[in-house]
Amino acid sequence: MVAAAPLVDLLAGAAATGSALVGLYIGYQAYRGLRRNDEPAMRYLATGMIVLFGVTYLLAVVGQGLIAFHVVTLGFQDVFRLLVRVLQLTGLSLIAYSLHLAAGRRVTEG
């Protein structure tokens, strides 16, 4: 049963890497939408998606790799976890603010 642990770690790393790549693709598509519709709400939405879906997963993968390959000690795991959570909150806040701006714009137009 001990031999399964490296396989699980490898699969978890592959899933995290895939999540980072898909997240960056989603952020890129949001950025393309921003370039088409240069609106403040879209700017916050695109930035929030890039931070939430791309940067957080990328940081988690890099942190996991640095720890797994003993570049940094296991003690940094909590630091990476905190940074990921702060970035998640930042991304979600930017997305929420973009929705607030979009809703306010609809009220003043309607």
C-alpha positions in Angstrom: 0.0 0.0 0.0 3.0 2.3 0.5 3.8 2.2 -3.2 0.4 3.8 -4.0 1.4 7.1 -2.2 3.8 8.3 -4.9 1.2 7.5 -7.6 -1.4 9.5 -5.7 1.1 12.4 -5.3 1.9 12.3 -9.0 -1.8 12.3 -9.9 -2.5 15.1 -7.5 0.3 17.1 -9.0 -1.0 16.4 -12.5 -4.5 17.5 -11.5 -3.2 20.7 -9.9 -1.1 21.5 -13.0 -4.1 20.8 -15.3 -6.2 23.1 -13.1 -3.5 25.9 -13.3 -3.4 25.6 -17.1 -7.2 25.6 -17.5 -7.4 28.5 -15.1 -4.9 30.5 -17.0 -6.9 29.8 -20.2 -10.1 31.0 -18.5 -8.3 34.1 -17.4 -6.9 34.6 -21.0 -10.5 34.4 -22.4 -11.7 36.9 -19.9 -8.8 39.2 -20.9 -9.8 38.9 -24.5 -13.3 39.9 -23.5 -11.9 42.9 -21.7 -10.0 44.0 -24.9 -13.3 43.8 -26.9 -15.5 45.6 -24.3 -13.1 48.0 -22.5 -15.4 48.5 -19.5 -14.3 48.8 -15.8 -16.5 45.9 -14.8 -14.9 43.7 -17.3 -11.4 44.7 -16.2 -12.1 43.6 -12.6 -13.7 40.4 -13.8 -10.8 39.5 -16.0 -8.3 40.3 -13.3 -10.2 38.4 -10.7 -10.5 35.4 -12.9 -6.7 35.4 -13.7 -5.9 35.7 -10.0 -8.5 33.1 -8.9 -8.2 30.5 -11.6 -4.6 30.9 -12.7 -2.3 32.5 -10.2 -3.6 30.6 -7.1 -3.3 27.2 -8.8 0.1 28.1 -10.2 1.3 29.2 -6.8 0.0 26.0 -5.3 1.7 23.8 -7.9 5.0 25.7 -7.6 4.9 25.5 -3.8 4.1 21.8 -3.9 7.0 21.3 -6.3 9.4 23.3 -4.2 8.5 21.3 -1.1 8.5 17.9 -2.9 11.9 18.5 -4.3 13.2 19.8 -1.0 14.1 23.3 -2.4 12.3 24.7 0.6 11.4 23.0 3.9 8.0 21.6 4.8 7.7 24.6 7.2 6.9 26.8 4.2 3.8 24.8 3.5 1.7 27.0 5.7 3.1 30.1 4.0 2.1 28.8 0.6 -1.3 27.9 1.9 -1.8 31.4 3.4 -0.7 33.0 0.1 -3.1 30.8 -1.9 -6.0 31.7 0.4 -5.2 35.4 0.3 -5.0 35.3 -3.5 -8.3 33.3 -3.7 -10.0 36.0 -1.5 -8.5 38.7 -3.7 -9.7 37.1 -6.9 -13.2 36.5 -5.5 -13.4 40.1 -4.3 -12.4 41.4 -7.7 -15.1 39.3 -9.4 -17.7 40.4 -6.8 -16.8 44.0 -7.4 -17.1 43.6 -11.1 -20.6 42.2 -10.7 -21.4 45.2 -8.4 -20.2 47.6 -11.0 -22.1 45.8 -13.8 -25.3 45.8 -11.7 -24.9 49.5 -10.9 -24.4 50.3 -14.5 -27.6 48.5 -15.5 -29.6 50.4 -12.8 -28.4 53.8 -14.1 -29.0 52.9 -17.8 -32.4 51.4 -17.2 
